[in-house]
Amino acid sequence: MLSRPSDHAAVAIVLARAGSRGVPGKNTAPLAGRPCIAWTIEHALRSSSVRRVVVSTDSPAAAEASEQLGAQVVRRPPELASDTATVDAAARHACDAAGLDDDHARVVILYANVPVRPSDLTDRAVRLLDESGCDSVQSYQPSGKHHPWWTARLGDDGAVSPWQGQLLNHGVYRRQDLPPAFVPDGGVIALTLAALRLRVPGAPAGPHAFFGADRRGVINPPGSVVDIDEPIDLIVADAVLSGRTAAGPIQSPPPSHTHPRPAARQP
């Protein structure tokens, strides 16, 4: 199990639920010859800001793949593995099972169904978390042609009206004239344990309360993150990862950071 003795290093929590309505078994689907989850675990192992990797899952296949890579496995209970369970509840359970108790601790949430992300993404997010003193950092990509100004409503009769305001497309018809807009890409969430545990005063209520009060973002290049939500995403991710693999062998993490994995799994 990876362990770097730094007070400023983060614990990576990889979330890998067995079920999925859109793409069943996506977290362990084969991509470029490896289970999907392996690419996320490897990303965490390669991140200099991560000292420990914990995988939360109810999937035996995901657990086995995780342990083979040296990650600690936390068995997720059924009530946190349904399609109505929240990300933050599962992450809190994993942190508790892993023995994290310092509200100043840094936590990185990584989704196992995101096999493609920039290699430096987690390090950039943790660096901003540290340097700014904020509560959370999420990764974003430019909205591109799916800009909010270009969204519309369609009536039952096909009538088109603006999503907001009175002017369709805000009167803008050239993409280069749109103001910058960004969408979360699922690449990473870095946050303090206090934020994850909903202990930040002034944090807005709602499903994203675990982001805390001071929320910041890092920007990724368009197309640099592939989030497996639909079958077509598997084809795209496999092509990207196969291309990377063909470009050269994948190096293992430095031996000095590798320690024997625990003899038993966490409950």
Protein Blocks (a to p, Z undefined) as FASTA:
>chain_A
ZZdddfkbccddddddfbdfklghklmgceehiafklmmmmmmmmpmkbcbdcdddfbfk
lmmmmmmnopacddddfklmcfkbcfklmmmmmmmmnopabfkbccddddfklmbccfkl
mmmmmmmmmmnopabdcddddekjmpfklgccddfkopacdfbhjbehhlpabfklpccd
dddehlaccddfklmnopaghiagdjklmnojbdcdddddehiaccdfbfklmmmmmmmm
mmmmmnoccddddfklpccddfbdcZZ
